[in-house]
Amino acid sequence: MPRVLLAYSGSLNTTLAIPWLIQNKGYEVLTFAANLGYGEYLRTLGDHALDAGASSALIGDLSERFVSGYVLPALKANARYESGYFLAAALGRPLIAYELVRLAWEHGCEAVAHGCTERGNNQVRFETAIASLAPDLKVIAPIREWNLKSMADKQAFAKKCRLKVDFTGRELRHLDGNLWGISTQPEEASDLWKEPPESCFVLTVDPRKAPDEPVSVEIDFERGIPTAMDGQALTPLQMIESLNRLGGRSGVGRCDIIENRVIGLKTREIYEAPAATILYAAHQALEEITLPKDLTDFKAAASQHYANLIYRGLWYSEIRESLDSFFDTAQRTVTGQVRLELFKGTCRVTGRRSAWSLYDPSRKEPVDPAEARGFARISALASRVEGRRRVQHPELRAR
């Protein structure tokens, strides 16, 4: 019997995909679940997959690799998609795809499968990554093929297969997350005029109910990588876990945005990313005093392009790898400390210092008045020429 390896999250769709692949495709189904920061959630996933008919349930702890190989490059780039998405799911998909391909080869599977819908981004991210890593490996997306269009259809199929699945809660809220951020799409949020319900949020308290006293935190960086928090050395993974807890208690990291999906549709996304919010603010503050202007300007444009590549699933592309080399070089002087204040949903930089700082508080470099006059006159030379032309041609005068 041919084998297929299914990316398994424990959701309703991936659970139903197990018997569907067996009954409709004739496959022996193996599942793979990746721990990208929520290990406690994975404890029962293996049993659920086996109960649904899988012959084997593989689980891998990828948290360290996720942070070192995917999160940190994005942090060094300050990569954010559009108005505030820290790319949590988009960064996790290429790593999961890599493991899917590796395990598929290891276990003799002729195909891999995923539970992504036909309207979302993740189908593109998974299949683009798999195509880059294993161009000839077959990919199956049950949701794009089956006739289970409504919740009633899914309930009937689950009953027929004698599956114990949850038709409420997490599945209906479309929760998707890892240690770098969580996103939800509650049914109530389809009305853009309505405020997201508090049930959307699992990492952060309501900012209005956060402590009445601000919390101060100091973060050390070396070459763009966070290394210590309040003087205590931490691994980047430990740092993110600590900041998620600290920021979450202060209501930091909530984001409600309208986002343009890969396929062109607009979607409302509710995000929580306490650690990402804090680290990006600190990292950017340190770059402001250590990077020269031309590098800052060019890096901003490169960061936007980098974020778009990640969002579209192009992690395994030569341009992404080339940009990583640029960002690594740009981080050579991004070493120092940043102090931030967390208070009722806000994250504010209150101090920054670095031995590599370009900021000169004493302004020791002398500026000769005559040289300044000449510099100002030369700087205005092109504008003066244009101004004379406008005087001669009234239709060109500034309005």
C-alpha positions in Angstrom: 0.0 0.0 0.0 1.5 3.4 -0.9 2.2 5.8 1.9 1.4 9.5 2.4 2.7 11.8 5.1 0.1 14.3 6.4 1.1 17.6 8.1 -1.2 17.2 11.1 -2.2 20.0 13.4 -5.1 18.3 15.2 -7.6 20.6 13.6 -10.9 19.3 12.4 -9.8 19.4 8.8 -6.5 17.5 9.3 -8.3 14.9 11.4 -10.9 14.3 8.8 -8.2 14.1 6.2 -6.8 10.9 7.7 -9.8 8.6 6.9 -10.5 10.5 3.7 -7.0 9.8 2.4 -7.4 6.1 3.4 -10.9 5.7 1.8 -10.6 7.9 -1.3 -6.9 7.6 -2.2 -6.0 4.2 -0.9 -3.1 5.4 1.2 -1.5 4.3 4.4 -1.4 7.5 6.3 1.5 8.7 8.5 1.2 12.1 10.3 3.7 14.7 11.3 3.1 17.4 13.9 5.7 20.1 14.6 6.3 21.8 17.9 7.2 25.4 17.2 6.7 26.5 20.8 3.5 25.0 22.1 4.7 21.5 23.3 1.9 21.1 25.7 -0.7 21.2 22.9 1.1 18.3 21.1 1.0 15.8 24.0 -2.3 14.3 22.8 -1.9 14.8 19.1 -0.3 11.5 18.4 -3.2 9.6 20.1 -5.7 11.7 18.1 -4.0 10.9 14.8 -3.8 7.1 15.6 -7.5 7.1 16.7 -8.4 8.7 13.4 -6.7 5.9 11.4 -3.1 6.9 11.0 -0.6 4.0 11.1 2.1 6.2 12.6 2.1 9.6 14.3 5.4 11.5 14.2 6.1 14.6 16.4 9.1 16.8 16.2 10.3 19.5 18.5 11.6 22.2 16.1 11.5 25.2 18.5 15.2 25.8 18.6 15.6 25.4 14.8 12.6 27.7 14.3 14.1 30.5 16.3 17.7 30.2 15.1 17.1 29.5 11.5 13.9 31.5 10.8 12.9 33.9 13.5 16.3 35.5 14.0 16.9 36.2 10.3 13.5 38.0 10.2 14.4 40.0 13.3 17.7 41.1 11.9 15.8 42.2 8.8 13.1 43.9 10.8 10.7 42.1 8.4 7.0 42.8 8.8 4.3 42.3 6.3 2.2 45.3 5.4 0.9 47.1 8.6 2.2 44.9 11.3 2.3 41.1 10.7 5.5 39.6 12.2 5.2 36.6 9.8 4.8 34.0 12.6 3.0 31.4 10.5 4.8 32.3 7.3 8.2 31.7 9.0 7.0 28.3 10.4 5.7 26.8 7.2 9.1 26.4 5.3 10.5 24.6 8.3 7.6 22.2 8.6 7.8 21.7 4.8 11.4 20.8 5.1 10.7 18.2 7.8 7.7 16.8 5.7 10.0 16.2 2.8 12.8 14.7 4.9 10.4 12.4 6.8 8.6 11.4 3.6 11.8 10.2 2.1 12.9 8.5 5.3 9.6 6.6 5.6 9.1 5.7 2.0 6.1 8.0 1.3 5.3 8.7 -2.3 3.3 11.8 -1.4 2.8 14.5 1.3 -0.5 16.1 2.2 -1.7 19.2 4.1 -5.0 20.5 5.5 -4.8 24.1 4.0 -7.9 25.6 2.5 -8.2 26.9 -1.1 -8.6 30.5 0.1 -5.6 30.8 2.4 -1.9 31.6 2.2 -0.6 28.4 3.7 -1.4 26.2 0.7 0.9 28.4 -1.3 3.6 28.4 1.4 3.6 24.7 1.8 3.5 23.8 -1.9 6.1 26.4 -2.9 8.5 25.2 -0.3 8.0 21.5 -1.2 8.4 22.3 -4.8 11.8 23.9 -4.1 13.0 21.0 -1.9 11.5 18.1 -3.8 10.2 19.1 -7.2 8.8 15.7 -8.1 7.2 14.8 -4.7 3.4 14.5 -5.0 1.3 17.0 -2.9 -2.3 16.3 -1.9 -4.7 18.9 -0.5 -7.8 17.0 0.6 -9.9 20.1 1.3 -9.5 21.1 -2.3 -10.8 17.8 -3.5 -13.4 16.5 -1.0 -17.1 17.3 -1.0 -17.3 18.2 2.7 -18.5 21.7 2.0 -20.4 22.5 5.2 -20.0 21.8 8.9 -23.0 19.3 8.6 -21.1 17.4 5.9 -18.0 17.2 8.1 -20.1 16.0 11.1 -21.8 13.3 9.0 -18.4 12.1 7.7 -16.9 12.1 11.2 -19.9 10.1 12.4 -19.6 7.6 9.6 -15.9 7.1 10.4 -16.6 7.0 14.2 -14.3 9.8 14.9 -14.2 11.8 18.1 -13.6 15.4 17.0 -14.3 18.8 18.4 -16.8 20.8 16.3 -16.5 23.9 18.5 -13.9 26.2 20.0 -10.5 26.2 18.4 -11.6 25.0 14.9 -14.3 27.6 14.6 -11.9 30.4 15.6 -9.2 29.3 13.1 -6.4 29.6 15.7 -2.9 29.3 14.2 0.2 30.0 16.1 3.7 29.4 17.4 6.0 31.0 19.9 6.6 34.0 17.5 2.9 34.9 17.3 -0.7 33.7 17.2 -3.5 34.6 14.7 -7.2 34.1 14.9 -10.1 34.7 12.5 -13.2 34.5 14.7 -16.6 34.4 13.1 -17.5 37.6 14.9 -14.6 39.5 13.3 -16.1 39.1 9.8 -18.0 42.4 10.6 -15.2 45.0 10.4 -17.2 47.4 12.5 -17.2 45.0 15.5 -14.4 44.9 18.0 -12.7 41.5 18.2 -14.1 39.4 21.1 -11.8 39.0 24.1 -12.0 35.2 23.5 -9.6 35.7 20.5 -6.7 36.4 22.8 -4.7 33.7 24.5 -1.3 35.3 25.1 -2.3 38.8 26.3 -4.5 40.3 28.9 -6.9 43.1 28.0 -4.7 46.2 28.1 -7.4 48.0 30.2 -7.0 45.3 32.9 -3.2 45.2 32.8 -1.3 46.4 35.9 -1.5 50.1 36.7 2.3 50.3 37.1 4.6 50.2 34.0 7.2 47.4 33.7 10.8 48.2 32.6 12.9 45.7 30.7 16.4 46.0 29.3 17.6 43.9 26.4 21.1 43.3 25.2 22.0 42.6 21.5 25.1 41.4 19.9 25.3 41.8 16.1 21.5 42.1 15.9 20.8 39.0 18.1 19.2 39.4 21.5 21.5 37.8 24.2 20.4 39.0 27.6 17.4 40.4 29.4 17.8 42.6 32.5 21.4 41.5 32.7 20.7 37.8 32.6 22.1 35.8 29.6 19.4 34.0 27.8 19.2 32.0 24.6 17.0 33.6 21.9 14.3 30.9 22.6 14.4 31.6 26.3 14.2 35.3 25.6 11.1 35.0 23.4 9.4 32.8 25.9 10.1 35.2 28.8 9.0 38.3 26.7 5.8 36.6 25.7 4.9 36.2 29.3 6.1 39.6 30.4 4.5 41.4 27.5 1.4 39.4 27.7 0.8 40.4 31.3 1.0 44.1 30.2 -1.3 43.5 27.2 1.5 44.2 24.7 1.4 42.8 21.2 -2.2 42.9 20.0 -2.9 43.8 16.4 -6.1 44.0 14.4 -5.3 44.6 10.7 -6.7 44.1 7.2 -4.2 42.1 5.2 -3.8 41.3 1.5 -3.5 37.5 1.0 -1.3 35.8 -1.5 -4.2 35.0 -3.7 -5.4 38.6 -3.7 -8.3 38.5 -1.2 -8.4 40.8 1.7 -8.7 39.3 5.2 -9.1 40.6 8.7 -6.4 39.1 11.0 -6.2 39.3 14.7 -2.6 38.8 15.9 -0.9 38.5 19.2 2.9 38.8 19.3 4.2 40.2 22.6 7.9 39.0 22.2 8.1 40.0 18.6 6.6 43.5 19.3 9.2 44.1 22.1 12.2 42.7 20.2 11.4 44.6 17.0 11.0 47.9 18.9 14.3 47.3 20.7 16.2 46.2 17.6 15.0 49.1 15.6 16.0 51.5 18.3 19.5 50.1 18.4 19.8 50.3 14.6 18.8 54.0 14.7 22.0 54.9 16.6 24.4 52.3 15.0 23.5 52.3 11.2 24.4 55.2 8.8 21.6 56.8 7.0 22.2 55.3 3.5 22.3 51.8 5.0 19.2 52.5 7.0 17.3 53.6 4.0 18.4 50.7 1.8 17.7 48.2 4.6 14.2 49.5 5.0 13.4 48.8 1.3 15.2 45.4 1.5 13.2 44.5 4.6 9.9 45.1 2.9 10.9 42.9 -0.1 12.2 40.2 2.3 8.9 40.2 4.2 6.9 39.9 0.9 9.1 36.9 -0.1 8.5 35.2 3.2 4.7 35.9 3.1 4.5 34.4 -0.4 6.3 31.2 0.6 9.6 31.9 -1.1 11.9 31.1 1.8 13.9 28.6 -0.3 14.8 31.1 -3.0 18.2 32.4 -3.9 17.1 36.0 -3.4 16.1 35.3 0.2 19.5 33.7 0.9 21.3 36.6 -0.8 19.3 39.1 1.3 20.3 37.2 4.5 23.9 37.8 3.6 23.2 41.5 3.3 21.3 41.7 6.6 24.1 39.8 8.4 26.7 42.3 7.2 24.4 45.2 8.2 24.2 43.8 11.7 28.0 44.0 12.4 27.6 47.1 14.6 24.1 46.4 16.0 25.4 45.7 19.5 24.3 47.4 22.7 21.5 47.7 25.2 17.9 49.0 24.9 15.5 49.8 27.7 11.8 49.6 27.2 8.7 50.4 29.2 5.6 48.1 28.9 2.4 49.6 30.0 -1.2 48.7 29.3 -0.7 47.6 25.7 2.1 50.0 24.8 5.8 49.3 24.3 8.0 52.4 24.5 11.7 52.8 24.2 13.1 54.7 27.1 16.9 54.3 26.6 19.5 53.0 24.2 23.3 52.8 24.2 26.1 51.2 22.2 29.8 51.4 21.9 29.2 51.5 18.1 26.8 54.4 18.3 27.1 57.1 15.6 25.3 59.6 17.8 27.6 62.3 19.2 25.9 64.0 22.2 28.7 66.5 22.6 28.8 67.4 18.9 32.6 67.4 18.9 32.9 67.6 15.2 33.4 71.3 14.4 31.3 73.0 11.7 32.8 76.1 10.1 30.1 78.8 9.5 31.6 79.6 6.1 31.7 75.9 5.1 28.1 75.6 6.2 27.1 78.6 4.1 28.7 77.0 1.1 27.2 73.6 1.7 23.7 75.1 2.0 24.2 77.1 -1.2 25.4 74.1 -3.2 22.6 71.9 -1.8 20.1 74.5 -3.1 21.7 74.8 -6.5 19.4 72.5 -8.5 16.3 74.0 -6.8 17.5 77.5 -7.7 17.8 76.5 -11.4 14.3 75.0 -11.4 13.0 78.0 -9.6 14.3 80.3 -12.3 12.6 78.2 -14.9 9.3 78.4 -13.0 9.6 82.2 -12.9 9.9 82.2 -16.7 7.0 79.8 -17.2 4.1 80.7 -14.9 2.3 77.4 -15.6 5.0 75.6 -13.8 4.8 77.6 -10.6 4.4 75.7 -7.4 0.8 75.6 -6.0 
